[in-house]
Amino acid sequence: TTSLVSTAQQFVSAYNSMRDTLSKLTAYDPDAQTTGLMFGTTEALQVDTGLSQMVTNNYFGVGNYQSLAAVGITVDNNGDMSLDTDKLTQAYNTDPDSVTKLFTDPDRGVSAKLSTMANNIGGSAGSVLSARADALQTIIDANNTKIGQMTDSLSTQRDSLLTEFDNLENTVATLKNNASLLSSFSAVPPLGAVKTSSAV
């Protein structure tokens, strides 16, 4: 039973770690106005539901012990899993075959259901999380395309404005040059004007 208890404790620790991770991913901080990466997503709800069902479901056809609670593995109101080692040991000593089948039956046992759930949630293809990752990647690619288009548009506008600015500077320089030439001319007296000389 030492190996059984040790494995069960590892299972409980892994489950609680998964729960902690899920809580962080779905958290909301009202003070900082920030949310976790999976806050409000259907994927987070599916993971949560899958974990809850795995823990609370009955496993029929595996012997006298048909639930995790029956062998001392329970979840409290906060979602934290705990292990009653005495209850697990007692169950194994009473009916080791049923306890073994509860965990290892290839079709109905906890390990089989857990494996199926894990593949559905986080498998490499077609799973809940892989589909979410693919959807996010599609959004990222679309945003990168838009950024590239906006960058090209801004570059074109910048070149146009620089050209316009150069033309304006050239025009201003020409006007200044013309104004300088105009100011260099001396005044011409009116036609028919007679010069008068002062008497000596």
Salt bridges, closest charged atoms under 4 A:
ASP48 OD1 - ARG19 NH1 2.21
ASP159 OD1 - ARG158 NH1 3.89
